Amino acid sequence: CFRAKGFPCLMQPALGQKPQLAEWVSSRCQLVPAALDKQGIKDKVQAYRQAARNAIDAGFNGIELHGAHGYLIDQFTKDSVNKRTDEYGGSIENRC
């Protein structure tokens, strides 16, 4: 994260992504969380799918998705975090 005088704080982007605006909180630069829109969810699913294909193409025979400790998949499955009111929230069937 970097902050130039008079400019907003930006998070270092992941490879191929645009920088994201962040908030300066308690002398630390932090991203302000925001819910993914439906297209954003579809994009993430596609990214996971492509990563699995890349692993197969590279000769791996399996992948492991980390779905605990607050990572994205974990956030969707926990009703304490997932407060969505669309088809991706509510019941456990929708959240999984």
Summary of the structure (lengths in Angstrom):
residues: 96
radius of gyration: 16.7
end to end distance: 32.7
largest distance: 49.8
contacts: 176
relative contact order: 0.09
helix: 31%
strand: 14%
